[in-house]
């Protein structure tokens, strides 16, 4: 710990702080981008709570399978599944019963 006493205090001038130690415009831009990313992440988390993601799996013996929790479609939404060129609309309460 005594070695810490020999450390010198210095400033690092560069992209985010100038020679006086003041924040630069680049730091303000970086902080704005970080805040926007945090807002987007919060919005995505809220969306996932409202619409939990569905699950899928594939195996050579069983083929493809997609299933969703009952919570995802508990409000009577309609699921839209795209199979090749066809679009199939399935009322979600029915979908949940079959899955």
HELIX and SHEET records of a PDB file:
HELIX    1   1 UNK A    2  UNK A    5  1                                   4    
HELIX    2   2 UNK A   25  UNK A   50  1                                  26    
HELIX    3   3 UNK A   92  UNK A   98  1                                   7    
SHEET    1   A 2 UNK A  55  UNK A  59  0                                        
SHEET    2   A 2 UNK A  63  UNK A  67 -1                                        
SHEET    1   B 2 UNK A  78  UNK A  83  0                                        
SHEET    2   B 2 UNK A  86  UNK A  91 -1                                        
END                                                                             
